[in-house]
Amino acid sequence: MNLMNIRNSIHTIDPTNSGGFTLAEILIAIFIFAVVITMIYTSYTGTFRVVDETESQAEIYRMARIAMERMVEDLESTYVPKSEGNAQSEEDPMQLFQFVGKDQEIKGRDADTLRFISRAYLNLSGDDEDTGKTEIGYYVKENDQGEDFVLYRSDRPMFEEGFLFEEDSDGLVLCEGLVSVNFTYHEEKSEPLENWDSTSEEHKDKIPRMVSVLLEFVNPLNSETPLRFMTSVSLPIERGQL
C-alpha cells in the first residue's frame, strides 16, 4: 500500500458533526416530555377526583334513602289509641299518648326534634317478640369532627322502666353530614306548623294529618348549595282524633 492509499483511508473526525444531540435538542425533548407527563397527570387526578365526588354523592343518596325509609315506617306506624278522647290515664302509664315536635336550632340552622309513640319497634335482639308500643325520638347533635350535624334515632319500648324520651340519651345514628333537619306538621285547612304538642290545649291528644321531613346534606361539590331531600308522610287517623 502506497502513501496515497493510506491517506485516503484515514477519515477526519469533525467534532461539530458527530451525529449526537445538541443541548438545544435535549432541552426541547425534556420540555415536550414534561408537557406530556403534566397532561397525563392532570387527566389521571381529574378522573379520580370525579370518581371520589361521585362516590361521595352516592353515599349521601344512600344515607338519605335509608333515613327517609326508616322515618316513613316509624311515622306510618304512629300509635293512636282507639278509645274516644284518648285521655291519658294516670293509673296506667301504658296508655300514655304523646306526639311532640319542637322547632329548634343549632348555630342558626334547623335542628328539630320529634318524639312520638309508634308500633315500629326496631328489634335488634334477633327474636320475634312483639314489644307493642315504643317511644321513638329523633334528635340532632353537632358532629365532634366537623361543622355538620348528626341525626339520631332513639327507640325505647314503653314496658321498660323510665321509658320517657331524653334528647341526650344514647340513640342510633340515623345519618350524618347534615346541614339541617326540619319537621313540618300539617292539619286540614290550616297553614303548616313548625311545632306540635299533643299535651297542649291546642292539640290535646291529637296528631297532625301529615308530617313533612326535610334533610339537607353537605354538598361535596358546592358547600353553598346543600343537597336537599324531602318527603311527606300521612299519619293514621282514628275516629274522634282530629
C-alpha angles and dihedrals in degrees: 000000000000126000093260092058092048090053093049092051093057114091118205113227112226109206091202093057104042096134095243131119121279122227091253092054091050091050091049091050091050090049093051091047091051092050092050093048091048092052092048092047093048092050091045096050091041091055093050091046090055090048092050092048091048091050091048092053091044089054091050091051090048093051092046092050094049093045093048093047091051094049093045091054092046094049095043087056094052110149116243117180114235097219120096114264095008091229113185112249117224090197096053114040089187088075091061111134124194142156111173125170121177127197104225139163139208116198091344094307128111112267102163124181129211132185128179145148115265141165092223097100112174102225110201096166094085096234127111097237114144107222094185115209121022133181112238123194134184118200137164132226134176117261110251090219100047150358095278127100132244121215115215131196119209118198120183124165111234093229089070120096113259094011095162114127120261121190092212094050119115109267134167120271108252096182140331140201090068129158095191144349120210133179121192125190126212132202127185112277096357140099119271113271128220094204135042129184121176089192094060125093092246096056101020110174092344136122126206122261091237140003123212119205122201121186121183118195130196108266110224090201098048122014090193093061113052122202108255127208121180137176137167124217126201111218126219114266123211122196112273096016102103 
